[in-house]
């Protein structure tokens, strides 16, 4: 599987379809909450805040191929309290299988033009 550029770190994010999605969704904004107990497995992802601090523009989210970037809107980034909410515009969310995404981050990267804060007009 491909790796996005020279980002140092990544974490797999899975959008579960089971009993939640009736039909495939196109260009759908998926909310990702990052905190000490995130996702179905209650995973601690606070290392992202330790690595990036307030530099949320140094992250990226890709589709399951590991290299196709998605647009990301940062609704909340509170590095002091290790809490964030990202909205990721996913090209296709499956109704018949889990949809995998990859969250990349690296404090040495330049600011990512695919990441913005506040409301983004994705049209």
N, C-alpha and C positions, 0 to 999 in steps of 0.2 A: 504494500500500500504506500502511496505517495505521502510525503511530508511537506508541509507548507513552508517554502523558502528556508530561511535559517532560524526559524523560531526554535528556542531551546526546549520548551516544554509543551505538552499537550495532554488533554484528558478527554476520554470518550464520554459522550452524553447520549443517552438513549431515550427517544420519545416512544413510550409504550402505546401500541394501538389497541390492545386487548380491552374490549368492551367500552372503548372511549371514542373511537372514530368509525363512523358509519360508511364513509366514502372518502376516496383520496382527496386531499386538500392541496391546492396549488397556491404558491406564493402566500403561505400562511405564517403569520407571526406567532412564534412559539416563545413563551416566557421561560427564562432560565433564572432560577433563584440560586445565588451563590452565598453560602454561609457555612457554619460549622456542622450543620446537619442537612445536607442537600440531597434531593432526589429520592428514588425508591429505596435505595440502600442506606439512606441517611449518612452519606459520605461527607467527611470533613474536607472542605476545599479552601480553607483559610490560607493555605500556602500561596494561593494566587495573590492575596492581599499583601502577604509578607514580601513577595517578589516584586509586585508592581507598585505598591503604595497607592498614590493618587493617579498614577499613569495608566488609566483605563484605555487610552488610545493605543496601547501597545499590546492589544489582544486581537484575536481573530477567531472566527467560527467558520468551519467548512462543512460541506456535505460529507457523506460516508466515504467518498474517494480520498479524503484527506487533503485535497488541494483546491477544490472549487469553493471560493469564499462566498459567504452569505453576508448580507447587510445586517448590521447590528445597531440597535438603538439602546443606549444605556439610560434606563429609566431612573435607576438609583445606583450610586457608587459611594459607599460609606466605608472607606478603608479603615477608619479608626475603630469601627465596630464589626469589621469583617462581614459586611452584608452588601449584596448587590442584586439588582434585578435587571436582566438583559432581555430585550425582545429581539429575536432572530428571525429574519425573513427567510423561511425554508422553502426552496423551490417546490418540493413535493413531500407531503407527509402521507405515508402509506396507511391504508385501511386494512391491509392483510398481513403486515409484518412490521416489526419495530423499525423506526427510522433512527439511524445513527448519525450523530454529528460529532465534530471534534472541536474542542475549545483549545486554542493555542495562546500562549503568552510568553513574553520575553522582554525584560526591561531595556535591553540594548537595541530593540527594534525601533525604527522610525514610527511616527504616528500613522495609524492605519486609516486611510480615507473611507473605508467601508464601515467605520465605527463613528457614531455621533452620539451626542447627549441630548436628551429631551425628545420631543416629538419629531419624527422624520416622515416626510411625505415620500413614500416608497413608490409612487406611481411614475 
